Amino acid sequence: MTPRLALVADRSPHVRSHTRIPVLLEALRERDHLDLDAYWVRTDDITGPDDLDGFDAVWLLPGSPYASEDGALAAVRHARENGVPFLGTCGGFQHALLEFARTVCGLTTAAHAEVDPDAADPLLAPLACSLVGHEGAVHLAPGTLAERVLGTDRTIERYHCDYGPNPRHLDLLRAHGLVFSGHDADGEVRVAELPGHPFFLGTLFQPELAGDGTRPHPVVTAFARAASAVRA
């Protein structure tokens, strides 16, 4: 049976990563023989984690601020608590950290400055330098899922974001089991993962924008393989 993939985002023709998805799905099918039955799920159609029951994988795509922050967080929680393969890119990465901080770490006041610009100490804060339209090196920690997926300890990746994790809160997330497995040249976090989970990976960069989409990024291919393994 073809694995069912939830593409969680408020789909828009103006979000480049959204328009790239059909190309990637076709490339996965033709090049890698990975056929996914993909459904777009709006964040405001998710009222709780159970709304994604029946999906074999969850990809929380860019496009924040989402129509429903609660819906985006519920998607993350569903995947994290139920061992469902999860990929979060750009805004999806940011909200994966936000869900983990609130639900696992008990940091109930954790906020995203894009949604709550008046937050005194946001978990996701404006980057010192915007990464919209930029590319940069990402250094991957040895022995991590990210390194295994990419097959290297250094990669050049494409971004389209203005927000990233506040270093003040990283130790708390680490203490509760989240691993920051990729950093830029200045040591700023760019990748996070959850050991012990079948596949739980978040990237601040956007692997869906690599190339022209006809050769899926290794992160996308690995995620698709994890989704397929659910039905194997």
ZADO-1210 file (C-alpha; in nm, 4 decimals, padded with zeros to 6 digits):
<atoms>
<atom x="00.0000" y="00.0000" z="00.0000" code="MET" pos="1"/>
<atom x="00.1268" y="00.3452" z="-00.0899" code="THR" pos="2"/>
<atom x="00.2351" y="00.5434" z="00.2183" code="PRO" pos="3"/>
<atom x="00.0240" y="00.8494" z="00.2963" code="ARG" pos="4"/>
<atom x="00.2098" y="01.1768" z="00.3428" code="LEU" pos="5"/>
<atom x="00.0633" y="01.4832" z="00.5141" code="ALA" pos="6"/>
<atom x="00.2012" y="01.8039" z="00.3647" code="LEU" pos="7"/>
<atom x="00.1152" y="02.0437" z="00.6445" code="VAL" pos="8"/>
<atom x="00.1064" y="02.4057" z="00.5312" code="ALA" pos="9"/>
<atom x="-00.1332" y="02.6734" z="00.4150" code="ASP" pos="10"/>
<atom x="-00.0730" y="02.5981" z="00.0490" code="ARG" pos="11"/>
<atom x="-00.0025" y="02.9031" z="-00.1635" code="SER" pos="12"/>
<atom x="00.1218" y="02.9568" z="-00.5203" code="PRO" pos="13"/>
<atom x="00.3304" y="03.2424" z="-00.3800" code="HIS" pos="14"/>
<atom x="00.5421" y="03.0144" z="-00.1579" code="VAL" pos="15"/>
<atom x="00.8161" y="02.8703" z="-00.3744" code="ARG" pos="16"/>
<atom x="00.8662" y="02.5580" z="-00.1646" code="SER" pos="17"/>
<atom x="00.4967" y="02.4732" z="-00.2084" code="HIS" pos="18"/>
<atom x="00.5168" y="02.4960" z="-00.5865" code="THR" pos="19"/>
<atom x="00.8248" y="02.2729" z="-00.5835" code="ARG" pos="20"/>
<atom x="00.6473" y="01.9811" z="-00.4101" code="ILE" pos="21"/>
<atom x="00.4756" y="01.8281" z="-00.7180" code="PRO" pos="22"/>
<atom x="00.8111" y="01.8248" z="-00.9005" code="VAL" pos="23"/>
<atom x="00.9794" y="01.6533" z="-00.6055" code="LEU" pos="24"/>
<atom x="00.7060" y="01.3918" z="-00.5707" code="LEU" pos="25"/>
<atom x="00.7348" y="01.3066" z="-00.9393" code="GLU" pos="26"/>
<atom x="01.1146" y="01.2881" z="-00.9161" code="ALA" pos="27"/>
<atom x="01.0950" y="01.0601" z="-00.6122" code="LEU" pos="28"/>
<atom x="00.8593" y="00.8344" z="-00.8025" code="ARG" pos="29"/>
<atom x="01.0593" y="00.8244" z="-01.1263" code="GLU" pos="30"/>
<atom x="01.4178" y="00.8353" z="-00.9983" code="ARG" pos="31"/>
<atom x="01.3969" y="00.6606" z="-00.6631" code="ASP" pos="32"/>
<atom x="01.0841" y="00.4452" z="-00.7036" code="HIS" pos="33"/>
<atom x="00.9404" y="00.6064" z="-00.3918" code="LEU" pos="34"/>
<atom x="00.5698" y="00.6603" z="-00.4470" code="ASP" pos="35"/>
<atom x="00.3945" y="00.8732" z="-00.1853" code="LEU" pos="36"/>
<atom x="00.0231" y="00.9446" z="-00.1611" code="ASP" pos="37"/>
<atom x="00.0505" y="01.3097" z="-00.0616" code="ALA" pos="38"/>
<atom x="-00.2261" y="01.5275" z="00.0805" code="TYR" pos="39"/>
<atom x="-00.2105" y="01.8973" z="00.1619" code="TRP" pos="40"/>
<atom x="-00.3424" y="01.9704" z="00.5108" code="VAL" pos="41"/>
<atom x="-00.4001" y="02.3305" z="00.6172" code="ARG" pos="42"/>
<atom x="-00.2823" y="02.4201" z="00.9650" code="THR" pos="43"/>
<atom x="-00.6245" y="02.5574" z="01.0571" code="ASP" pos="44"/>
<atom x="-00.7809" y="02.2219" z="00.9685" code="ASP" pos="45"/>
<atom x="-00.5799" y="02.0574" z="01.2468" code="ILE" pos="46"/>
<atom x="-00.7450" y="02.0962" z="01.5857" code="THR" pos="47"/>
<atom x="-00.5458" y="01.8259" z="01.7655" code="GLY" pos="48"/>
<atom x="-00.2797" y="01.5575" z="01.7102" code="PRO" pos="49"/>
<atom x="-00.5417" y="01.2917" z="01.6304" code="ASP" pos="50"/>
<atom x="-00.6444" y="01.4787" z="01.3163" code="ASP" pos="51"/>
<atom x="-00.3418" y="01.3294" z="01.1407" code="LEU" pos="52"/>
<atom x="-00.4182" y="00.9677" z="01.2313" code="ASP" pos="53"/>
<atom x="-00.3788" y="00.7487" z="00.9241" code="GLY" pos="54"/>
<atom x="-00.0846" y="00.9381" z="00.7779" code="PHE" pos="55"/>
<atom x="00.2485" y="00.7554" z="00.7558" code="ASP" pos="56"/>
<atom x="00.4647" y="01.0688" z="00.7526" code="ALA" pos="57"/>
<atom x="00.4353" y="01.4414" z="00.8201" code="VAL" pos="58"/>
<atom x="00.6221" y="01.7212" z="00.6440" code="TRP" pos="59"/>
<atom x="00.5700" y="02.0616" z="00.8051" code="LEU" pos="60"/>
<atom x="00.6572" y="02.2955" z="00.5211" code="LEU" pos="61"/>
<atom x="00.7562" y="02.6637" z="00.5176" code="PRO" pos="62"/>
<atom x="00.4992" y="02.9384" z="00.5001" code="GLY" pos="63"/>
<atom x="00.4910" y="03.0873" z="00.8487" code="SER" pos="64"/>
<atom x="00.3248" y="03.2651" z="01.0074" code="PRO" pos="65"/>
<atom x="00.0806" y="02.9791" z="00.9679" code="TYR" pos="66"/>
<atom x="-00.2945" y="03.0296" z="00.9684" code="ALA" pos="67"/>
<atom x="-00.2923" y="02.8278" z="01.2922" code="SER" pos="68"/>
<atom x="00.0156" y="02.8049" z="01.5110" code="GLU" pos="69"/>
<atom x="-00.1714" y="02.5503" z="01.7238" code="ASP" pos="70"/>
<atom x="-00.2371" y="02.3362" z="01.4173" code="GLY" pos="71"/>
<atom x="00.1287" y="02.3392" z="01.3168" code="ALA" pos="72"/>
<atom x="00.2336" y="02.2442" z="01.6703" code="LEU" pos="73"/>
<atom x="-00.0252" y="01.9655" z="01.6815" code="ALA" pos="74"/>
<atom x="00.1232" y="01.8203" z="01.3620" code="ALA" pos="75"/>
<atom x="00.4684" y="01.8128" z="01.5199" code="VAL" pos="76"/>
<atom x="00.3379" y="01.6579" z="01.8391" code="ARG" pos="77"/>
<atom x="00.1485" y="01.3872" z="01.6502" code="HIS" pos="78"/>
<atom x="00.4623" y="01.2813" z="01.4643" code="ALA" pos="79"/>
<atom x="00.6908" y="01.3061" z="01.7661" code="ARG" pos="80"/>
<atom x="00.4705" y="01.1123" z="02.0090" code="GLU" pos="81"/>
<atom x="00.3587" y="00.8430" z="01.7645" code="ASN" pos="82"/>
<atom x="00.6888" y="00.7622" z="01.5977" code="GLY" pos="83"/>
<atom x="00.5675" y="00.8974" z="01.2630" code="VAL" pos="84"/>
<atom x="00.8493" y="01.0079" z="01.0274" code="PRO" pos="85"/>
<atom x="00.8709" y="01.3862" z="01.0435" code="PHE" pos="86"/>
<atom x="01.0476" y="01.6513" z="00.8405" code="LEU" pos="87"/>
<atom x="01.0277" y="02.0198" z="00.9267" code="GLY" pos="88"/>
<atom x="01.1887" y="02.2726" z="00.6949" code="THR" pos="89"/>
<atom x="01.2369" y="02.6445" z="00.7638" code="CYS" pos="90"/>
<atom x="00.9154" y="02.7365" z="00.9507" code="GLY" pos="91"/>
<atom x="00.8616" y="02.3651" z="01.0120" code="GLY" pos="92"/>
<atom x="01.1993" y="02.3454" z="01.1856" code="PHE" pos="93"/>
<atom x="01.1162" y="02.6490" z="01.3966" code="GLN" pos="94"/>
<atom x="00.7823" y="02.5063" z="01.5082" code="HIS" pos="95"/>
<atom x="00.9342" y="02.1656" z="01.5831" code="ALA" pos="96"/>
<atom x="01.1563" y="02.3415" z="01.8364" code="LEU" pos="97"/>
<atom x="00.8620" y="02.5403" z="01.9681" code="LEU" pos="98"/>
<atom x="00.6502" y="02.2271" z="02.0221" code="GLU" pos="99"/>
<atom x="00.9374" y="02.0468" z="02.1936" code="PHE" pos="100"/>
<atom x="01.0048" y="02.3415" z="02.4243" code="ALA" pos="101"/>
<atom x="00.6414" y="02.3756" z="02.5286" code="ARG" pos="102"/>
<atom x="00.5389" y="02.0108" z="02.5515" code="THR" pos="103"/>
<atom x="00.8561" y="01.8271" z="02.6523" code="VAL" pos="104"/>
<atom x="01.0574" y="02.0931" z="02.8331" code="CYS" pos="105"/>
<atom x="00.7627" y="02.2581" z="03.0071" code="GLY" pos="106"/>
<atom x="00.8580" y="02.6006" z="02.8711" code="LEU" pos="107"/>
<atom x="00.4952" y="02.7002" z="02.8242" code="THR" pos="108"/>
<atom x="00.5839" y="03.0623" z="02.7569" code="THR" pos="109"/>
<atom x="00.8075" y="02.9714" z="02.4602" code="ALA" pos="110"/>
<atom x="00.7189" y="03.2059" z="02.1758" code="ALA" pos="111"/>
<atom x="00.7977" y="03.2744" z="01.8128" code="HIS" pos="112"/>
<atom x="00.8840" y="03.6396" z="01.7591" code="ALA" pos="113"/>
<atom x="00.7218" y="03.6343" z="01.4149" code="GLU" pos="114"/>
<atom x="00.3872" y="03.5608" z="01.5816" code="VAL" pos="115"/>
<atom x="00.4521" y="03.7396" z="01.9105" code="ASP" pos="116"/>
<atom x="00.6930" y="04.0273" z="01.8406" code="PRO" pos="117"/>
<atom x="00.6468" y="04.1605" z="02.1941" code="ASP" pos="118"/>
<atom x="00.7659" y="03.8381" z="02.3623" code="ALA" pos="119"/>
<atom x="01.0267" y="03.9259" z="02.6226" code="ALA" pos="120"/>
<atom x="01.2461" y="03.6210" z="02.5600" code="ASP" pos="121"/>
<atom x="01.1323" y="03.4340" z="02.2470" code="PRO" pos="122"/>
<atom x="01.2504" y="03.0856" z="02.1626" code="LEU" pos="123"/>
<atom x="01.2585" y="03.1842" z="01.7932" code="LEU" pos="124"/>
<atom x="01.4071" y="03.5271" z="01.7434" code="ALA" pos="125"/>
<atom x="01.5010" y="03.7442" z="01.4454" code="PRO" pos="126"/>
<atom x="01.8329" y="03.6427" z="01.2931" code="LEU" pos="127"/>
<atom x="02.1156" y="03.8935" z="01.3205" code="ALA" pos="128"/>
<atom x="02.1372" y="03.8767" z="00.9402" code="CYS" pos="129"/>
<atom x="01.8441" y="03.7688" z="00.7259" code="SER" pos="130"/>
<atom x="01.8949" y="03.4455" z="00.5325" code="LEU" pos="131"/>
<atom x="01.6285" y="03.5187" z="00.2725" code="VAL" pos="132"/>
<atom x="01.7712" y="03.4111" z="-00.0625" code="GLY" pos="133"/>
<atom x="02.1081" y="03.3153" z="00.0858" code="HIS" pos="134"/>
<atom x="02.3186" y="03.0009" z="00.0691" code="GLU" pos="135"/>
<atom x="02.5666" y="02.8934" z="00.3364" code="GLY" pos="136"/>
<atom x="02.7771" y="02.6123" z="00.4712" code="ALA" pos="137"/>
<atom x="02.6312" y="02.3731" z="00.7270" code="VAL" pos="138"/>
<atom x="02.8663" y="02.1602" z="00.9389" code="HIS" pos="139"/>
<atom x="02.7173" y="01.8282" z="01.0516" code="LEU" pos="140"/>
<atom x="02.8009" y="01.6473" z="01.3741" code="ALA" pos="141"/>
<atom x="02.9529" y="01.2997" z="01.3275" code="PRO" pos="142"/>
<atom x="02.7319" y="01.0005" z="01.3938" code="GLY" pos="143"/>
<atom x="02.4060" y="01.1947" z="01.3629" code="THR" pos="144"/>
<atom x="02.1079" y="01.1258" z="01.1405" code="LEU" pos="145"/>
<atom x="02.1835" y="01.4431" z="00.9472" code="ALA" pos="146"/>
<atom x="02.5376" y="01.3318" z="00.8698" code="GLU" pos="147"/>
<atom x="02.4237" y="00.9841" z="00.7656" code="ARG" pos="148"/>
<atom x="02.1500" y="01.1244" z="00.5432" code="VAL" pos="149"/>
<atom x="02.3769" y="01.3751" z="00.3705" code="LEU" pos="150"/>
<atom x="02.6817" y="01.1487" z="00.3602" code="GLY" pos="151"/>
<atom x="02.9175" y="01.4319" z="00.4468" code="THR" pos="152"/>
<atom x="03.0223" y="01.6545" z="00.7353" code="ASP" pos="153"/>
<atom x="02.9807" y="01.9769" z="00.5383" code="ARG" pos="154"/>
<atom x="02.7216" y="02.0924" z="00.2881" code="THR" pos="155"/>
<atom x="02.6073" y="02.4127" z="00.1181" code="ILE" pos="156"/>
<atom x="02.2367" y="02.4810" z="00.1612" code="GLU" pos="157"/>
<atom x="01.9752" y="02.7351" z="00.0560" code="ARG" pos="158"/>
<atom x="01.7673" y="02.9449" z="00.2961" code="TYR" pos="159"/>
<atom x="01.4660" y="03.1727" z="00.2926" code="HIS" pos="160"/>
<atom x="01.4132" y="03.2785" z="00.6529" code="CYS" pos="161"/>
<atom x="01.4453" y="03.5623" z="00.9015" code="ASP" pos="162"/>
<atom x="01.4127" y="03.3718" z="01.2323" code="TYR" pos="163"/>
<atom x="01.6173" y="03.1136" z="01.4198" code="GLY" pos="164"/>
<atom x="01.6541" y="02.9612" z="01.7665" code="PRO" pos="165"/>
<atom x="01.7542" y="03.1859" z="02.0545" code="ASN" pos="166"/>
<atom x="02.0854" y="03.0491" z="02.1939" code="PRO" pos="167"/>
<atom x="01.9642" y="03.1214" z="02.5474" code="ARG" pos="168"/>
<atom x="01.7256" y="02.8255" z="02.5372" code="HIS" pos="169"/>
<atom x="01.9313" y="02.5631" z="02.3562" code="LEU" pos="170"/>
<atom x="02.0726" y="02.3975" z="02.6683" code="ASP" pos="171"/>
<atom x="01.7224" y="02.3338" z="02.8015" code="LEU" pos="172"/>
<atom x="01.6215" y="02.1607" z="02.4773" code="LEU" pos="173"/>
<atom x="01.9438" y="01.9589" z="02.4779" code="ARG" pos="174"/>
<atom x="01.8851" y="01.8516" z="02.8366" code="ALA" pos="175"/>
<atom x="01.5529" y="01.6996" z="02.7331" code="HIS" pos="176"/>
<atom x="01.7005" y="01.5022" z="02.4439" code="GLY" pos="177"/>
<atom x="01.6935" y="01.7199" z="02.1343" code="LEU" pos="178"/>
<atom x="02.0181" y="01.7071" z="01.9363" code="VAL" pos="179"/>
<atom x="02.1447" y="02.0024" z="01.7345" code="PHE" pos="180"/>
<atom x="02.3310" y="01.8219" z="01.4614" code="SER" pos="181"/>
<atom x="02.4056" y="02.1011" z="01.2145" code="GLY" pos="182"/>
<atom x="02.5584" y="02.4463" z="01.2596" code="HIS" pos="183"/>
<atom x="02.6812" y="02.7262" z="01.0388" code="ASP" pos="184"/>
<atom x="03.0395" y="02.8541" z="01.0383" code="ALA" pos="185"/>
<atom x="02.9615" y="03.0741" z="01.3407" code="ASP" pos="186"/>
<atom x="02.8129" y="02.7882" z="01.5424" code="GLY" pos="187"/>
<atom x="02.4505" y="02.8930" z="01.4912" code="GLU" pos="188"/>
<atom x="02.2032" y="02.6021" z="01.4902" code="VAL" pos="189"/>
<atom x="02.0767" y="02.4949" z="01.1494" code="ARG" pos="190"/>
<atom x="01.9643" y="02.1316" z="01.2024" code="VAL" pos="191"/>
<atom x="01.7887" y="01.9489" z="01.4875" code="ALA" pos="192"/>
<atom x="01.6932" y="01.5848" z="01.5345" code="GLU" pos="193"/>
<atom x="01.5447" y="01.3513" z="01.7923" code="LEU" pos="194"/>
<atom x="01.7440" y="01.0318" z="01.8623" code="PRO" pos="195"/>
<atom x="01.5381" y="00.7198" z="01.9229" code="GLY" pos="196"/>
<atom x="01.2660" y="00.8343" z="01.6836" code="HIS" pos="197"/>
<atom x="01.2319" y="00.6490" z="01.3501" code="PRO" pos="198"/>
<atom x="01.2943" y="00.9761" z="01.1622" code="PHE" pos="199"/>
<atom x="01.2598" y="01.3208" z="01.3164" code="PHE" pos="200"/>
<atom x="01.4605" y="01.5913" z="01.1420" code="LEU" pos="201"/>
<atom x="01.4298" y="01.9679" z="01.1195" code="GLY" pos="202"/>
<atom x="01.6361" y="02.1982" z="00.8994" code="THR" pos="203"/>
<atom x="01.6391" y="02.5754" z="00.8976" code="LEU" pos="204"/>
<atom x="01.7510" y="02.5504" z="00.5364" code="PHE" pos="205"/>
<atom x="01.5069" y="02.4408" z="00.2655" code="GLN" pos="206"/>
<atom x="01.6141" y="02.1143" z="00.0954" code="PRO" pos="207"/>
<atom x="01.3066" y="02.1314" z="-00.1262" code="GLU" pos="208"/>
<atom x="01.4659" y="02.4263" z="-00.3082" code="LEU" pos="209"/>
<atom x="01.7863" y="02.2424" z="-00.4022" code="ALA" pos="210"/>
<atom x="01.8532" y="02.2499" z="-00.7754" code="GLY" pos="211"/>
<atom x="01.5471" y="02.2417" z="-00.9983" code="ASP" pos="212"/>
<atom x="01.3724" y="01.9676" z="-00.8014" code="GLY" pos="213"/>
<atom x="01.4359" y="01.6905" z="-01.0525" code="THR" pos="214"/>
<atom x="01.7096" y="01.5432" z="-00.8301" code="ARG" pos="215"/>
<atom x="01.5621" y="01.5423" z="-00.4775" code="PRO" pos="216"/>
<atom x="01.7890" y="01.6581" z="-00.1973" code="HIS" pos="217"/>
<atom x="01.9228" y="01.3698" z="00.0168" code="PRO" pos="218"/>
<atom x="01.7148" y="01.4920" z="00.3124" code="VAL" pos="219"/>
<atom x="01.3957" y="01.4677" z="00.1060" code="VAL" pos="220"/>
<atom x="01.4885" y="01.1240" z="-00.0287" code="THR" pos="221"/>
<atom x="01.5744" y="00.9908" z="00.3168" code="ALA" pos="222"/>
<atom x="01.2445" y="01.1207" z="00.4523" code="PHE" pos="223"/>
<atom x="01.0559" y="00.9547" z="00.1669" code="ALA" pos="224"/>
<atom x="01.2367" y="00.6254" z="00.2389" code="ARG" pos="225"/>
<atom x="01.1413" y="00.6515" z="00.6059" code="ALA" pos="226"/>
<atom x="00.7778" y="00.7065" z="00.5054" code="ALA" pos="227"/>
<atom x="00.7912" y="00.4082" z="00.2713" code="SER" pos="228"/>
<atom x="00.9406" y="00.1881" z="00.5421" code="ALA" pos="229"/>
<atom x="00.6263" y="00.2371" z="00.7501" code="VAL" pos="230"/>
<atom x="00.4303" y="00.0333" z="00.4945" code="ARG" pos="231"/>
<atom x="00.7055" y="-00.2197" z="00.4203" code="ALA" pos="232"/>
</atoms>
